[in-house]
Amino acid sequence: MILVFKKDATELQIQNAIAKIESLNYQPHLSRGVLKTIIGVTGDDRSISEDEFNQLPGVEKVIHVLKPYKLSSREFHPQNTEIEVNNTIIDNNTFTIIAGPCSVENEEQIESVAALLGKVGLKFIRGGAFKPRSSPYSFQGLGEEGLKILKSGAGNYGLGVVTEVLSEYHVDMVGKYTDVFQVGARNMQNYALLKALGEIQKPVLLKRSPMGTIEELLLSAEYIMKGGNSRVLLCERGIRTFETATRNTLDIGAVPVVKRLSHLPIFVDPSHSMGDWHYVGAASLAALAAGANGLLLEIHPDPSSAKSDGKQSLNFTKFELLLDKLKIVADSLSIRVQ
C-alpha cells in the first residue's frame, strides 16, 4: 500500500501518518520526491481498509501495490537509487566497471590487475576467494587468504573490493575485506544468506540465477531490503536457454525491464553471459546502450593459465581496447565511465 500526500501536506501530517502506520504494526517507508511525498507500507495490508488512511489529514490518495515486491519497486520509490561506495557514486550518469579475475590465485596476479585498473582510472576490483564450482574437483578458491590478497592489492591503488559470499556463516568474515558483497547466481534464492545481508549496511551485488525470472530477482532483492539494507545492486548475468553457442543467453531486455519496474541500479555480467572472450566486447557495448549502470567483467594477465574461467576472461590489451570503445559510446550518451 502507498499513501500519496497532497502538495501542501505539512510535516506534522506526514509524521502523524507514520505514527498511525506503526501503531498498526506495519512498516512505513518515506520517500520525498520533487513533486510528491509518499509513504510505502509493507506487511500484509489486505486486511486494512483504505479508509484507515484516506481520512488522514494531508493524504491525497491510497494505492494498493499488486506486485509481490514492494521496497524494490518503482511505485514505492519513484526516484532512481544512487549508491555510494568507496567515495564513488553509482547512478544513471555514470557507467561503473567492476573488473578482475574470476578467482584470486596469488599476490602477483592481483597486483598486476589492480595496477592496470588504477592506471585506467577505474574504481573497483573483483575477484573470488570462495568459488562455488559445479565440479567438486575444480579450484575452489584460496578462502580467507585470497580475501587478504585481494584487499591488499586493492588498497595499493585505492580500489573498492567486490567479492562473493557463499553462506550466511561467512558474512562477518568476508565483510572485513570487501566493500561490496556479491551474491552469485547459485545463491539468488538462498534466503538465509539474503536475510543475513539485510542486517548489514554494505552494498550487495545480487546476480540473477540462470533459471530466475525478473520478478524472482526483485523478490530476492526484497529479502535484503526488508532487513534494512537498501543498498542493492542487481546484475543480469545470462539465463539458461536451448542455445549452446554461448555459455548462457544474455537477456539484454532485462535491463530496460528492470529499470522500468525498479529504482535499483542494474549491472550486466557479459563474461558469464557469453562464456567466451570473443563475444564479451559486443555484449558490453550492448549493455551500455541498453541503459545498464555498469559491467562486471573478468580480466586476467594470462587467461590461458587461469585456474577458472580463462576462456571468458579478457587479457589486459583486449580489456583496454574495449574500455576505449565504451568511453566513446558513453560520451555520446553523456555518461561518464568510471
C-alpha positions in Angstrom: 0.0 0.0 0.0 1.2 3.5 -0.8 0.0 6.8 0.7 0.3 9.7 -1.6 0.3 13.1 0.1 -1.0 16.4 -1.2 1.5 19.0 -2.3 0.6 21.2 0.7 0.8 18.4 3.3 2.6 19.5 6.4 5.5 17.7 8.1 3.2 17.2 11.1 0.6 15.4 8.9 3.3 13.2 7.4 4.7 12.3 10.8 1.2 11.6 12.1 0.6 9.2 9.2 3.9 7.4 10.0 2.8 7.0 13.7 -0.6 5.6 12.5 1.1 3.0 10.3 3.5 2.0 13.1 0.6 1.7 15.6 -0.9 -1.0 13.4 2.4 -2.9 13.4 3.3 -2.1 9.8 6.5 -0.6 8.5 6.4 2.9 6.9 8.9 3.8 4.2 9.1 7.5 3.5 10.1 8.8 0.0 10.2 12.5 -0.7 10.1 13.4 -4.4 10.3 16.8 -6.1 6.5 16.9 -6.6 5.1 14.3 -4.3 5.8 12.7 -0.9 4.8 9.1 -0.5 4.9 6.5 2.3 5.1 2.9 1.3 3.5 0.5 3.8 5.0 -3.0 4.0 3.3 -6.0 5.6 0.2 -7.9 4.7 -2.1 -4.9 4.1 -5.0 -6.9 2.7 -7.0 -6.8 6.0 -6.6 -3.0 6.4 -9.3 -0.8 4.9 -8.2 2.1 2.8 -10.5 4.2 5.0 -7.9 3.8 7.8 -5.7 6.2 5.8 -7.9 8.0 3.3 -9.2 10.1 6.2 -5.8 11.2 7.5 -5.1 14.9 7.0 -2.7 15.6 4.1 -3.3 12.2 2.3 -4.4 12.7 -1.3 -5.0 9.0 -2.1 -4.2 5.4 -1.2 -2.8 3.0 -3.8 -2.7 -0.8 -3.4 0.5 -2.3 -4.8 -0.4 -5.5 -6.5 3.2 -6.6 -7.2 4.6 -9.1 -4.7 7.8 -7.0 -4.3 7.4 -3.6 -2.6 10.6 -2.0 -1.5 12.4 -2.7 -4.7 9.6 -1.4 -6.9 9.5 2.0 -8.6 6.0 2.5 -7.2 7.4 2.6 -3.6 10.5 4.6 -4.7 9.9 6.7 -7.9 13.4 8.2 -7.9 16.4 6.2 -9.1 18.5 4.9 -6.2 22.1 6.3 -6.1 24.6 4.2 -4.1 27.9 5.5 -2.8 30.7 3.0 -2.4 34.3 3.8 -1.7 33.7 7.5 -2.4 32.2 6.6 -5.8 28.6 7.3 -6.8 26.8 4.7 -8.8 23.9 6.4 -10.7 22.4 6.9 -14.1 25.0 9.5 -15.0 27.9 7.0 -14.7 28.8 3.6 -16.1 30.8 1.7 -13.4 33.1 -1.1 -14.5 34.0 -3.7 -11.9 36.8 -5.8 -13.3 39.2 -8.5 -12.2 39.9 -12.2 -12.3 37.3 -14.9 -11.7 39.4 -16.2 -8.8 42.2 -14.9 -6.7 45.3 -17.0 -7.4 48.3 -15.2 -6.0 49.7 -11.8 -5.0 51.4 -11.2 -8.3 48.2 -11.7 -10.3 46.1 -9.3 -8.1 48.9 -6.7 -8.0 49.1 -6.6 -11.8 45.3 -6.4 -12.2 45.0 -3.7 -9.5 47.8 -1.7 -11.2 46.0 -1.8 -14.5 42.7 -0.7 -13.0 44.4 2.1 -11.2 46.2 3.2 -14.4 43.0 3.4 -16.5 41.1 5.2 -13.7 38.6 2.6 -12.6 37.3 2.3 -9.1 36.6 -1.4 -8.3 38.3 -4.7 -8.5 36.5 -8.1 -8.4 37.9 -11.5 -7.5 36.6 -14.7 -5.9 38.2 -16.1 -2.8 35.4 -18.7 -2.4 34.3 -20.3 -5.6 31.1 -22.4 -5.9 32.0 -24.8 -8.7 29.9 -27.4 -10.4 32.6 -30.0 -10.0 34.0 -30.7 -6.5 37.4 -31.3 -8.2 37.6 -27.8 -9.7 39.6 -25.0 -8.0 37.5 -23.8 -5.0 39.5 -20.6 -4.2 42.0 -19.6 -1.6 39.5 -18.7 1.1 40.4 -16.0 3.6 43.9 -15.9 2.4 42.5 -14.9 -1.0 40.5 -12.2 0.6 43.6 -10.8 2.3 45.5 -10.8 -1.1 42.6 -9.0 -2.8 42.2 -6.4 -0.1 45.9 -5.7 0.0 46.2 -5.3 -3.8 43.1 -3.1 -3.9 44.4 -0.9 -1.1 47.6 -0.2 -3.0 45.6 1.6 -5.7 42.6 3.0 -3.8 40.2 0.4 -5.3 37.0 -0.9 -3.8 36.7 -4.6 -3.4 33.8 -6.7 -4.8 33.8 -10.4 -3.8 31.4 -13.3 -3.4 30.0 -14.5 -0.2 28.6 -18.1 -0.2 26.9 -18.5 3.1 25.3 -16.6 5.9 28.1 -18.0 8.1 30.7 -16.2 6.0 29.1 -12.7 6.1 31.2 -11.4 9.1 34.4 -12.7 7.8 34.0 -11.6 4.2 32.7 -8.3 5.4 36.1 -7.5 6.9 37.7 -7.4 3.5 35.0 -6.4 1.0 33.3 -3.1 0.1 30.5 -4.8 -1.9 29.2 -8.3 -1.2 28.5 -10.3 -4.3 25.7 -12.9 -4.3 26.3 -15.4 -7.0 23.7 -16.8 -9.4 23.5 -20.0 -7.5 22.6 -18.1 -4.3 20.0 -15.8 -5.7 17.3 -17.6 -3.7 19.5 -18.6 -0.7 17.1 -16.8 1.7 19.1 -17.4 4.8 22.1 -15.6 3.2 19.8 -12.8 1.8 18.3 -12.2 5.3 21.8 -12.0 6.8 22.9 -9.4 4.2 19.8 -7.4 5.0 21.2 -6.9 8.5 24.4 -5.2 7.3 24.9 -1.8 5.7 27.3 -2.7 3.0 26.1 -2.8 -0.7 25.1 -6.1 -2.1 25.5 -7.0 -5.8 22.8 -9.6 -6.4 23.1 -11.8 -9.5 20.1 -13.2 -11.4 20.1 -17.0 -11.5 20.2 -18.8 -14.8 16.6 -20.0 -14.2 15.3 -17.0 -12.3 12.7 -14.6 -13.6 13.0 -10.8 -13.3 10.2 -10.9 -10.7 12.1 -13.5 -8.7 15.2 -11.4 -8.9 13.3 -8.4 -7.5 11.8 -10.6 -4.7 15.3 -11.7 -3.7 16.3 -8.0 -3.5 13.2 -7.6 -1.4 14.6 -10.0 1.2 17.7 -7.9 1.6 15.8 -4.6 1.7 13.2 -5.8 4.1 16.0 -6.5 6.6 17.0 -2.8 6.5 19.7 -2.8 3.8 18.5 -0.7 0.9 21.9 -0.6 -0.9 21.3 -3.3 -3.5 22.8 -3.6 -7.0 21.1 -6.0 -9.4 23.1 -8.0 -12.0 21.9 -9.7 -15.2 24.4 -12.5 -16.0 22.6 -14.6 -18.6 19.8 -17.2 -18.4 19.6 -20.8 -19.5 18.0 -21.4 -22.8 18.3 -24.1 -25.6 21.2 -22.2 -27.2 24.6 -23.8 -26.9 26.8 -21.4 -28.8 27.3 -19.3 -25.7 27.6 -20.3 -22.1 24.3 -18.6 -21.2 21.9 -16.3 -23.1 22.3 -12.7 -22.3 18.9 -11.3 -21.6 19.7 -7.7 -22.6 16.0 -6.9 -22.5 16.1 -7.4 -18.7 17.9 -4.1 -18.4 15.1 -1.8 -19.6 12.5 -4.0 -17.9 14.2 -3.8 -14.5 14.8 0.0 -14.9 11.0 0.4 -15.5 9.9 -1.8 -12.7 12.6 -0.9 -10.1 14.6 2.0 -8.9 17.7 -0.1 -8.2 20.8 0.1 -10.3 21.4 -2.9 -12.7 24.7 -4.2 -13.9 25.4 -6.7 -16.7 28.0 -9.6 -16.5 29.0 -10.2 -20.1 31.7 -12.7 -19.2 29.4 -15.2 -17.6 26.6 -14.4 -20.1 28.7 -15.3 -23.1 31.3 -17.6 -21.7 33.8 -16.7 -24.5 36.0 -13.6 -24.6 35.3 -13.2 -28.4 31.8 -12.1 -27.6 32.4 -10.1 -24.3 33.1 -6.8 -26.1 29.9 -6.7 -28.1 27.8 -7.7 -25.1 29.5 -5.0 -23.0 28.6 -2.3 -25.6 25.0 -3.6 -25.8 24.7 -3.3 -22.0 25.8 0.3 -22.1 23.4 1.1 -25.0 20.5 -0.7 -23.2 20.9 1.6 -20.1 22.8 -0.6 -17.7 24.6 1.2 -14.8 27.8 -0.8 -15.2 29.6 -4.1 -16.0 31.0 -6.9 -14.1 34.0 -8.0 -16.2 36.5 -10.8 -15.9 40.1 -10.0 -16.9 43.3 -11.9 -16.3 47.0 -11.2 -17.0 47.3 -14.6 -18.8 43.8 -16.1 -19.4 45.4 -19.3 -20.8 46.8 -20.1 -17.4 43.8 -19.0 -15.3 42.6 -21.5 -12.7 39.0 -20.8 -13.5 37.0 -19.3 -16.4 40.0 -18.3 -18.5 38.0 -18.8 -21.7 35.7 -15.9 -20.9 38.4 -13.6 -19.5 39.9 -10.7 -21.4 43.6 -10.1 -21.3 44.9 -6.7 -20.5 45.3 -5.5 -24.1 41.8 -6.5 -25.1 40.4 -5.0 -21.9 41.9 -1.6 -22.6 40.7 -1.7 -26.2 37.2 -2.4 -25.0 37.4 0.4 -22.4 38.3 2.8 -25.2 35.2 1.8 -27.2 33.0 2.0 -24.1 34.2 5.6 -23.4 33.3 6.6 -27.0 29.8 5.3 -26.7 29.4 6.7 -23.2 30.4 10.1 -24.3 27.7 10.1 -27.0 25.2 9.4 -24.2 26.6 12.0 -21.8 27.6 9.2 -19.4 31.0 9.0 -17.6 32.8 5.7 -17.4 34.3 5.1 -14.0 
